[in-house]
Amino acid sequence: MNIELQKILEKQHYGVVGHHSGVKLCHWMRQSLLFERECYKQTFYGIKSHRCLQMTPSINQCNQMCLFCWRHQGFNEKEFKEVDDPKYILDKSIEAQRKLITGFKGDERCDQKKWKEANDPNMLACSLTGEPTLYPKLGEFFEECHKRNITTFLVTNGTNPEALEKLNPLPKQLYVSVVAPNEAVYKKLCSPLVSDGWTKLNQTLELLPSLNTRTVIRHTLVQGWNMDESYIGEYAKLDEKASPLFIEPKGYVFVGYSRKRMTISNMPLHDSVHDFGSALAESVGYDLEMEKPDSRVVLLSKKPKMARFDK
């Protein structure tokens, strides 16, 4: 890994793992340990915020430079120069998480039972930065997680359908980010580094109904860019093609390096996200099942009351 990049990441409190992986404490991990507040993934899906390991096996490998992305984008790579072993990545990621939460134990606000449980994560969100499907041993990585009874969520930009088609095992829940209603908006907002990104994304959407796992389409909504009312019909056609179990319209958040490319006005209010989600639900025939205003997100479900893993 580029030494300058590693210094930037460590300054931002990433735990760098091996040659290309990393861990970072989620905002909701802190909120859960100190203030009894939960992540929307806990509200929607039943996973425990304080036992979630947020990581990536591709901290600097990505084929898009999305304007709304929170990460530093100065050292992008599309390929791996060295490939670390999946078991090593998981072991060291858990070790890095334990190191990152050490200081919470001495905070009088910290729930000690939760802190102890947080040292033994049972949920892994493969979503932190980069494009995880570029990591060539992702299936082996998920296999190692599942051997340890760790639930896995994968978030992908959908530009690598070949990897998803071959992925074995699949994650327990697969998110595909669809952040544009059409190719013109996609090229402006996602700044793809590949010429066929939109075509590949649509191939992924066509593949999704055949995959034997829980599927989610996430629409990251950026005010002034991709959430105009006129786009609802185009999003609906993409969602109908994918036929996911869930759809998550979620507001962009003005954080990290995205502040160099966006303004605070691009972060939509929850009311706008709710209205967008409600209109989309009606268009695709889904139910607006739940929402979490503090995360600016709503959950649309094909089958109501089936979201949570603990049911």
ABEGO torsion letter per residue (X at the ends): XBAAAAAAAAAAGBBBBEAABBBBBBAAAAAAAAAGBBBAAAAAAGBBAAABBBBBABAABBABBBAABABBAAABBABBABBBBAAAAAAAAAAAAAAAAAAAAABAABBAAAAAAAABBABBBBAABEBAAABAAAAAAAAAAAAAGBBBBBBBAGABAAAAAABOBBBABBBBBBABABAAAAAAAAGBABAAAAAAAAAAAAAAAABBBBBBBBBBBBBGAAABAAAAAAAAAAAAAAGBABBBBBBBBBBEAAAAABBAAABBBAAAAAAAAAAAAAAAGBBBABBBAAAGBBBBBABBGAABAAX
